[in-house]
Amino acid sequence: MSQYFAITRLTVLCSLLFLLGGGCTRSVSTPYLSSISLHGHPLFLELARTPEEQRLGLGGRTELQPDRGMLFIFSTTGTPAFWMQGMKIPIDLVWIENQRIVGIERDLLPPQGAEEPITVHPPAPIDRVLELSAGGGARYELQVGERLTELP
């Protein structure tokens, strides 16, 4: 009988460790979130600050709510290439330098089947990129030259 209780306790302990994260084989971090308002509409942002967060971006996601987005914050100004590898949803990209929109890529489609993912480049050096669900640039009435002073 005591062997039964020992096995039961071990099973319960292992189950608890797994549920609390001890059974995970890779670490999953919770993204840093920020909330801003664009033209009176709320926008909740995940911040991609590290190279790993920026590499993953929105890749693999099957949906993005209209009031959600991801803001890439780069430590230096440059012209990084963005490609749609791993993307499953269409998006808009908003290129930003010093809180000013320098370009907008609208309705970028994810690759279909064996199609090669597209690569896009900013029209000028940037320090931030805002990814929104497709149509987000129009939904938030964003325009090239506009200043986004609420960005983190």
N, C-alpha and C positions, 0 to 999 in steps of 0.2 A: 504494500500500500504506500509506503514512503517513497518508493521509486516513482510511482504514478504522480505523487504530489511534486516531486523534484522536476519531472519532465514537464508537468503542467506549469510550474513556476517559471521554468526556463523558456517555455513557449510564450507565456505572457510577457516576460521581460524582453525577449527578442521582438515581439510584436510592438511593444511600447517604444523600443529603441528605433525600430523602423518608422513608426508613425511620427516620432519626434525628429526624424531626419538622420538618425544614425545609420540607416540602411541605404542611404543614397550613395551612389557611386561617383557623382559629380556635384560640385557645389552650384547652387542656383541662388543668385543674389536678387534681392528685391530692387527694382529700379528706383532711382531717386525721382520723385514726382514734384512738379511745380504747377501752379495754376496761374493763368494770366487771362486777360480779357482783350479780345481783338474786335474793334468796332462794336463794342457792347455785347459780344458773344463770348461765353466762357470757353477756354481751351485748356485741357489738362495735358501736361507734357511729361513724358519720360525723358530724362536727361542722359544722353550717351556721352560720357566724359572720358572714359578710358579707351585705349585702343581695342580691347576685347569687346566692350559694349558697342563701339563704333563698327567693328567688323561684323557683329551679329545684326545690329540695327533692327529693322522690323522683319527680317528674313524668317520664313517659316510660319509667320502668323497667317491665319485664315480669315481674320477680320480686323478692322480698326474702326471703332465708333467715330461718328462725325465730329465729336467734340474732344477727340484724343489726337495726339501726335507725338513725335519724337524730335527732340532738339539735340543736334550734334554740336558739341562745344570743343573747338580745337585750340590747342595751346599756342599755336602760331598761325599767322595768315598764310594761305596758300591756295592751290587749285587742285584739291583732291578729286579723284574720279569716283563716281558712284555707279555701281552696276547692280542690275536687278537679279543677280544670282541668288537663288533661294527664296525669292519673293513669290508670294502666292496671291497678292492683292494689288490692284492698281493704286498708284500714289501720285501726289504732287510733291515736287521738291522746291523749296524756297531758299535761294542762295542769299546769304546775309554777310555783310562786312560792316563792322562798327555800328550795329543796330540799324543799318539801312539795307533794304532789299535791292540787290543788284541783278537779280534774275529769277524767273519762275519757270520751272518745267512742269507742264500740266499733263495729267492723265497718262503717266508712264505705265505701260502694261507689263505684267510679269511674263516671263518666257512661257511659251506653250509647247508641251511635249519636248522634242529634242532641239527646239529652237535655241539659238545662242542668245544669252541674256544681253540686253543693251547696256552700254556704258554712256554716262553723261558727265559733262564737265561744267563747272561754273563759267560764266562769261567774263569773270574778273576774279582776282584773289578774294577769298572769303575767310571768315573765322567761325561761322556758324552755318548750319543747314537745318532747316525745318522740314520734316517729313509729315505730310498730312494724307488722309485718305483722298482718293481721286476726287477732284471737284472742290477740295478744301480751299485752294487759293481763291476761287470765285466765291465760295460760301462765306469766307471771311473778308471778302472784298479787298484782297491784297493787291498792291500795285508796285511795279518797279519804281524805285526812288523813295518809297515810303519808309519812314522811320518806325521801328518797333521798339519803343522805349521800355516796354514792360518785360522784355526778355531777360531771363536770369543771366 
